[in-house]
Amino acid sequence: MDRMERRLSVLELRQLAANAAGSQAAPKAPDGPPDFEALKEKEQDRAEAIAAALKSQVRDGAWASAMESELQGAADAAAKDGAQFKVQSVRCLTSLCEIVLSASKPDELSRGTAMSLARGLPDMGSLDIAPTQTEVDGTATATLRLFRKGYPRPDQGT
C-alpha cells in the first residue's frame, strides 16, 4: 500500500508540474538537447517572482487564517500517519501560502510529503517545491508554496 501511495504521489506531482509548465517545452540548445543553463535561469526567474509576491502581497485575513489552519491540520494528520517532519512556519497571504518543514534527514522530506499536504485542499490549484536544503548536521528544510485557485501564479509568464 505504501508503494502505491508513493507512486500516486509521484504521478500527482508530475501532473502538477506539467500543469504549472503549461505547454511550454524546455528550451533547446542549437544542437537539440535541452539548454540546462536556460532552464536554470528560468527556474531562478520563477523563484524570484514567487519571492517578490511573498514580500509584496497583502493578506486576505479571512481566507489566509482558514488556510493556515487547514495546512497545519494537514501537517498534523500526516504526522499521525507516520510523517517525520516538523512544521517550522505556515504563512498565507491572498493567493499563495508558504509552509516550511524540517526533518532530521533529507529523505523524510520527500515530494510525496508535499503531495500529501496539498491533497485535499480544494482552494489550492498548484504547488511549487523549493529544493530541499540540507545543513551540515544533516537536518533538512523544505519550503512548499501552494497557489490559490482562481488567482494567477506570480511566476506565470516567466
FENHU-V425763 format. One record per pair of residues at least 24 apart in sequence whose ideal C-beta (glycine too) atoms are under 7 Angstrom apart, sorted by the first residue. I is the first residue (numbers start at 0). J is the second residue. If there is no record, write none. Layout:
I:J ; I:J
This chain:
5:111 ; 8:110 ; 8:111 ; 8:114 ; 8:115 ; 9:110 ; 11:114 ; 12:110 ; 12:114 ; 15:125 ; 15:126 ; 18:125 ; 19:125 ; 41:157 ; 44:157 ; 45:154 ; 45:157 ; 48:153 ; 48:154 ; 48:157 ; 49:127 ; 49:144 ; 49:153 ; 49:154 ; 51:153 ; 52:95 ; 52:153 ; 53:97 ; 56:92 ; 56:93 ; 56:94 ; 57:92 ; 57:93 ; 58:92 ; 58:93 ; 59:93 ; 63:91 ; 63:92 ; 66:91 ; 66:96 ; 66:122 ; 67:91 ; 69:120 ; 70:96 ; 70:98 ; 70:116 ; 73:116 ; 73:119 ; 73:120 ; 74:116 ; 77:112 ; 77:115 ; 77:116 ; 82:112 ; 83:107 ; 84:108 ; 84:112 ; 94:146 ; 94:147 ; 94:150 ; 95:144 ; 95:145 ; 95:146 ; 95:147 ; 96:144 ; 96:145 ; 97:142 ; 97:144 ; 98:143 ; 99:140 ; 99:142 ; 100:141 ; 101:138 ; 101:139 ; 101:140 ; 102:138 ; 102:139 ; 103:138 ; 104:137 ; 104:139 ; 105:131 ; 105:133 ; 105:139 ; 108:139 ; 108:141 ; 113:143 ; 116:143 ; 117:145 ; 120:145 ; 122:147 ; 122:148 ; 123:147 ; 123:148 ; 124:148 ; 125:152
